[in-house]
Amino acid sequence: MKRLSRNRENVHFYMDSRNPPRASIRPGEKIEVETIRADNMYLSRENPMFRDHDHVMSVLANPVTGPIFVEGARAGDCLAVTIHDILLGDSGNEGYYTYVPGQGVFANPYYPECFPPDTRWCDVTGDRMKLDLGKKQVMVETEPFIGTIGTVMKDEVIAAFYSHKDILGNVDCHYIKKGSTIIMPVNVEGALLSLGDLHGKQGAGELLGCAVECDGRVTLSVEVMKRKDMPWFEWPQVNTPEFIGSLGFVNNSIEASIKSAVYDLIRRVERGWGISFMDAYMLAGQCVKIEICQMLGNACAALAILDRQVLEGIEGDFI
């Protein structure tokens, strides 16, 4: 199995087609990718705070490892990335979660008091982690997932801190985890895949403006899909053995993000299961599940899900 280390020459901050590939893999081949924390290792016990959002951005937040050149991938294709394993904190570094003044859903005007910066540290290497509640603490299940994963556009450069329909990017979807397959567009030869921003835990919407941020190792493989062979593809997908899911992410609107995800899911069922749009709409109206990934101003994202058990129960001829 190939490996791509977190050495600084393999880490970057922009989804940019000019970034030289740091590894090359064939479809079906596994690669292990090391990532670093979203703070670019700026924070420490001795230096634990960000002053504000501008301070976060000034230290080059959200580094990703890559890019990975996928043999056989061409512009117009789709890349299917299967996550086989995620190991958090392999470097020995702690995870953290932090409040940055002005970030999070309860910044002004929802809560007028300006809280000072606050960072909590935790061990992310086990199946459970301890969250610090000041004079108290609570043990919770560790839930590793990838916050940022994506390809590149041909000409436009996208900071890894952001997302874009044509590359995926930073959507903080907690279902981008072990056992999931993520489908995203290919815009240049080789796709140029990068990933990072691992999380150990995150509630719906990333309401604090920060998850449990940590480093780690991701084992993945890829397949190249031709769009002409797919019943429908418009927005990036997250699929598992249990469900099919469509991601929608529209800046500054969680409502528009949800609508985009649900519409995409309906069209997938219409095309893939050979029923009318209205019939698929009726089904979604009763069975769709919505997962809020981000709900932070220009970082809004949602995942619309339909269980495969429901879809497999559709009677009649399949296409």
DAGIFEN-V731146 format. One record per pair of residues at least 12 apart in sequence whose ideal C-beta (glycine too) atoms are under 6 Angstrom apart, sorted by the first residue. I is the first residue (numbers start at 1). J is the second residue. If there is no record, write none. Layout:
I&J, I&J
//
This chain:
1&30, 1&32, 2&23, 2&31, 3&32, 4&22, 4&23, 4&33, 4&65, 5&34, 6&34, 6&36, 10&22, 10&65, 11&63, 11&65, 13&60, 13&63, 13&160, 14&157, 14&159, 15&150, 15&152, 15&158, 15&167, 16&157, 17&152, 17&188, 19&67, 21&67, 21&69, 23&68, 24&69, 26&71, 27&223, 27&224, 30&219, 30&221, 32&217, 32&219, 33&65, 33&218, 34&217, 35&65, 35&196, 35&198, 35&215, 36&63, 36&215, 37&213, 37&215, 38&61, 38&62, 38&197, 38&213, 40&59, 40&60, 40&63, 42&59, 48&119, 49&117, 49&119, 50&100, 52&101, 52&102, 53&102, 53&103, 61&161, 62&160, 62&161, 62&197, 63&196, 64&148, 64&160, 64&194, 64&195, 64&196, 65&196, 66&193, 66&194, 67&192, 67&194, 68&193, 69&190, 70&190, 70&191, 70&222, 72&224, 73&186, 73&190, 73&191, 73&224, 74&189, 75&187, 75&188, 77&186, 77&224, 77&226, 78&183, 78&225, 78&227, 78&233, 79&184, 79&186, 79&191, 79&222, 80&181, 80&183, 80&223, 80&225, 81&182, 81&220, 81&222, 82&181, 82&221, 83&178, 83&180, 83&220, 84&219, 85&178, 85&219, 86&144, 86&178, 86&218, 87&216, 87&217, 88&124, 88&144, 88&200, 88&214, 88&216, 89&124, 89&125, 89&214, 90&216, 90&217, 91&215, 93&215, 94&121, 95&122, 95&124, 95&200, 95&212, 95&214, 96&119, 96&121, 96&213, 97&120, 97&210, 97&212, 98&119, 98&210, 99&118, 103&209, 104&208, 104&209, 105&207, 120&132, 124&200, 124&214, 127&142, 128&141, 129&142, 142&200, 143&201, 145&174, 145&176, 145&177, 145&199, 146&176, 146&195, 147&172, 147&197, 147&199, 148&160, 148&170, 148&196, 148&197, 149&195, 150&167, 150&168, 150&169, 151&167, 151&184, 151&186, 151&191, 151&192, 151&193, 152&192, 153&166, 153&167, 153&187, 154&187, 154&188, 163&249, 166&185, 168&184, 168&236, 171&249, 171&293, 171&301, 172&206, 172&293, 172&294, 173&293, 173&303, 174&202, 175&238, 179&240, 180&238, 180&240, 181&239, 182&238, 183&237, 184&236, 198&214, 198&216, 199&211, 199&212, 200&212, 200&214, 204&292, 205&292, 205&295, 206&294, 209&296, 231&271, 231&272, 232&267, 232&268, 232&271, 234&264, 235&247, 235&248, 235&264, 243&305, 243&307, 243&308, 244&306, 245&303, 245&305, 246&261, 246&264, 246&265, 246&304, 247&261, 247&303, 248&260, 248&261, 248&302, 249&301, 251&298, 252&297, 252&298, 253&300, 254&295, 254&300, 257&300, 257&301, 257&302, 258&290, 258&302, 261&302, 261&304, 262&304, 265&304, 266&280, 266&281, 266&284, 273&314, 274&319, 287&306, 287&310, 288&304, 288&306, 289&305, 290&302, 290&304, 291&303
//
